[in-house]
């Protein structure tokens, strides 16, 4: 049981180290922004995430009934 847990921990540590190697070695390296509002092409088209769309809709105080 202890051997299995230790082996799993070693594999997990190696995987995390390999995945973060680009961020660690690059000067000013950061994680990529995968949020919709971080994409300039989508922002230019007026596409926003659901949270932003909810905020924008709440600011519109219209009494129209659909």
N, CA, C and O of each residue as an XYZ file, in Angstrom:
264
protein
N       0.830     -1.193      0.000
C       0.000      0.000      0.000
C       0.871      1.252      0.000
O       0.621      2.187     -0.761
N       1.902      1.270      0.860
C       2.790      2.429      0.937
C       3.571      2.607     -0.356
O       3.798      3.732     -0.800
N       3.976      1.505     -0.952
C       4.735      1.546     -2.206
C       3.881      2.149     -3.322
O       4.363      2.962     -4.111
N       2.617      1.746     -3.382
C       1.703      2.260     -4.410
C       1.481      3.756     -4.241
O       1.510      4.497     -5.224
N       1.259      4.214     -3.011
C       1.052      5.637     -2.753
C       2.308      6.436     -3.088
O       2.207      7.518     -3.667
N       3.460      5.938     -2.746
C       4.714      6.616     -3.049
C       4.953      6.676     -4.556
O       5.367      7.712     -5.077
N       4.699      5.594     -5.247
C       4.847      5.550     -6.703
C       3.894      6.543     -7.373
O       4.284      7.234     -8.314
N       2.662      6.617     -6.900
C       1.680      7.551     -7.451
C       2.113      8.992     -7.210
O       1.967      9.839     -8.092
N       2.639      9.274     -6.032
C       3.103     10.619     -5.711
C       4.288     11.025     -6.593
O       4.377     12.173     -7.028
N       5.181     10.097     -6.851
C       6.332     10.384     -7.715
C       5.872     10.667     -9.142
O       6.346     11.615     -9.769
N       4.964      9.862     -9.653
C       4.447     10.065    -11.007
C       3.720     11.407    -11.102
O       3.894     12.130    -12.083
N       2.925     11.744    -10.118
C       2.201     13.016    -10.107
C       3.162     14.197    -10.078
O       2.947     15.188    -10.776
N       4.216     14.100     -9.280
C       5.207     15.171     -9.189
C       5.924     15.369    -10.517
O       6.130     16.505    -10.945
N       6.303     14.287    -11.168
C       6.983     14.375    -12.461
C       6.058     14.984    -13.508
O       6.496     15.805    -14.313
N       4.805     14.600    -13.508
C       3.842     15.144    -14.477
C       3.646     16.642    -14.293
O       3.642     17.387    -15.272
N       3.484     17.088    -13.067
C       3.305     18.520    -12.798
C       4.557     19.290    -13.197
O       4.455     20.381    -13.760
N       5.719     18.748    -12.919
C       6.969     19.421    -13.289
C       7.092     19.534    -14.810
O       7.496     20.581    -15.316
N       6.756     18.489    -15.533
C       6.850     18.534    -16.991
C       5.828     19.487    -17.600
O       6.124     20.153    -18.593
N       4.653     19.560    -17.033
C       3.626     20.456    -17.553
C       3.959     21.926    -17.300
O       3.545     22.793    -18.070
N       4.696     22.213    -16.238
C       4.990     23.602    -15.902
C       6.358     24.059    -16.380
O       6.766     25.179    -16.073
N       7.068     23.237    -17.114
C       8.427     23.578    -17.537
C       8.448     24.816    -18.438
O       9.363     25.633    -18.331
N       7.486     24.968    -19.299
C       7.428     26.138    -20.169
C       7.178     27.424    -19.408
O       7.704     28.474    -19.775
N       6.388     27.355    -18.363
C       6.082     28.539    -17.562
C       7.280     28.914    -16.705
O       7.564     30.097    -16.515
N       7.975     27.928    -16.195
C       9.111     28.193    -15.314
C      10.295     28.752    -16.106
O      10.954     29.681    -15.638
N      10.575     28.218    -17.276
C      11.756     28.604    -18.028
C      11.590     29.898    -18.820
O      12.583     30.575    -19.084
N      10.372     30.260    -19.206
C      10.144     31.474    -19.974
C      10.234     32.699    -19.076
O       9.757     32.685    -17.941
N      10.843     33.748    -19.585
C      10.885     34.994    -18.828
C       9.483     35.615    -18.866
O       8.937     35.865    -19.940
N       8.922     35.855    -17.708
C       7.563     36.394    -17.636
C       6.516     35.377    -18.040
O       5.426     35.753    -18.470
N       6.821     34.109    -17.911
C       5.894     33.060    -18.311
C       4.675     33.008    -17.401
O       4.800     33.073    -16.178
N       3.510     32.892    -17.996
C       2.260     32.794    -17.239
C       1.402     31.702    -17.859
O       1.674     31.234    -18.964
N       0.385     31.311    -17.149
C      -0.569     30.362    -17.688
C      -1.376     31.054    -18.785
O      -1.639     32.252    -18.681
N      -1.770     30.341    -19.822
C      -2.553     30.977    -20.884
C      -3.941     31.358    -20.374
O      -4.539     30.650    -19.563
N      -4.434     32.485    -20.863
C      -5.766     32.943    -20.479
C      -6.786     32.239    -21.367
O      -6.893     32.543    -22.555
N      -7.524     31.313    -20.803
C      -8.484     30.541    -21.582
C      -9.908     31.049    -21.424
O     -10.847     30.438    -21.935
N     -10.075     32.155    -20.726
C     -11.408     32.718    -20.536
C     -11.867     33.383    -21.823
O     -11.041     33.878    -22.590
N     -13.141     33.402    -22.068
C     -13.695     33.951    -23.305
C     -13.331     35.424    -23.453
O     -12.994     35.865    -24.552
N     -13.393     36.185    -22.376
C     -13.085     37.610    -22.456
C     -11.607     37.873    -22.690
O     -11.239     39.006    -22.999
N     -10.758     36.888    -22.557
C      -9.338     37.040    -22.837
C      -8.997     36.897    -24.313
O      -7.851     37.116    -24.707
N      -9.971     36.535    -25.129
C      -9.749     36.330    -26.552
C     -10.160     37.591    -27.305
O     -11.331     37.970    -27.288
N      -9.201     38.247    -27.967
C      -9.464     39.519    -28.652
C     -10.454     39.353    -29.805
O     -11.287     40.232    -30.026
N     -10.380     38.248    -30.541
C     -11.281     38.044    -31.678
C     -12.731     37.939    -31.217
O     -13.626     38.480    -31.866
N     -12.968     37.256    -30.114
C     -14.341     37.143    -29.598
C     -14.827     38.480    -29.052
O     -15.994     38.835    -29.220
N     -13.929     39.227    -28.395
C     -14.312     40.544    -27.882
C     -14.700     41.474    -29.021
O     -15.656     42.238    -28.892
N     -13.968     41.421    -30.146
C     -14.292     42.270    -31.288
C     -15.653     41.937    -31.882
O     -16.325     42.808    -32.432
N     -16.052     40.693    -31.771
C     -17.366     40.276    -32.271
C     -18.484     40.516    -31.265
O     -19.655     40.309    -31.582
N     -18.138     40.948    -30.063
C     -19.147     41.226    -29.039
C     -19.599     39.992    -28.286
O     -20.673     39.994    -27.686
N     -18.801     38.940    -28.306
C     -19.144     37.704    -27.612
C     -18.503     37.740    -26.229
O     -17.301     37.970    -26.101
N     -19.301     37.516    -25.207
C     -18.823     37.553    -23.833
C     -19.240     36.271    -23.118
O     -20.051     35.498    -23.628
N     -18.672     36.056    -21.924
C     -19.052     34.881    -21.134
C     -20.433     35.107    -20.521
O     -20.958     36.220    -20.552
N     -21.001     34.075    -19.980
C     -22.355     34.140    -19.434
C     -22.447     35.107    -18.256
O     -23.452     35.803    -18.109
N     -21.431     35.158    -17.431
C     -21.449     36.050    -16.270
C     -21.465     37.504    -16.724
O     -22.215     38.316    -16.181
N     -20.649     37.837    -17.710
C     -20.612     39.206    -18.231
C     -21.923     39.553    -18.914
O     -22.417     40.672    -18.769
N     -22.490     38.623    -19.651
C     -23.773     38.876    -20.299
C     -24.875     39.096    -19.274
O     -25.755     39.931    -19.485
N     -24.840     38.360    -18.168
C     -25.827     38.569    -17.112
C     -25.687     39.958    -16.500
O     -26.688     40.630    -16.248
N     -24.440     40.393    -16.258
C     -24.222     41.735    -15.714
C     -24.722     42.809    -16.670
O     -25.347     43.780    -16.245
N     -24.446     42.637    -17.964
C     -24.880     43.615    -18.948
C     -26.403     43.653    -19.038
O     -26.986     44.727    -19.188
N     -27.047     42.504    -18.948
C     -28.501     42.454    -19.009
C     -29.124     43.069    -17.757
O     -30.188     43.684    -17.833
N     -28.472     42.909    -16.609
C     -29.005     43.481    -15.376
C     -28.898     45.001    -15.382
O     -29.705     45.681    -14.748
N     -27.915     45.534    -16.089
C     -27.768     46.987    -16.165
C     -28.827     47.623    -17.051
O     -29.189     48.784    -16.864
N     -29.326     46.849    -18.028
C     -30.410     47.346    -18.877
C     -31.697     47.250    -18.078
O     -32.154     46.155    -17.749
N     -32.269     48.378    -17.775
C     -33.498     48.378    -16.993
C     -34.654     48.723    -17.908
O     -35.163     49.843    -17.890
N     -35.060     47.767    -18.697
C     -36.181     47.971    -19.606
C     -37.392     47.237    -19.077
O     -37.279     46.268    -18.327
N     -38.530     47.709    -19.476
C     -39.780     47.085    -19.042
C     -40.472     46.385    -20.211
O     -41.683     46.167    -20.182
N     -39.717     46.043    -21.209
C     -40.301     45.359    -22.363
C     -40.676     43.938    -22.002
O     -39.962     43.252    -21.270
N     -41.811     43.509    -22.529
C     -42.259     42.119    -22.308
C     -42.145     41.396    -23.639
O     -42.624     41.884    -24.662
N     -41.527     40.263    -23.622
C     -41.336     39.509    -24.859
C     -42.406     38.471    -24.995
O     -42.423     37.726    -25.975
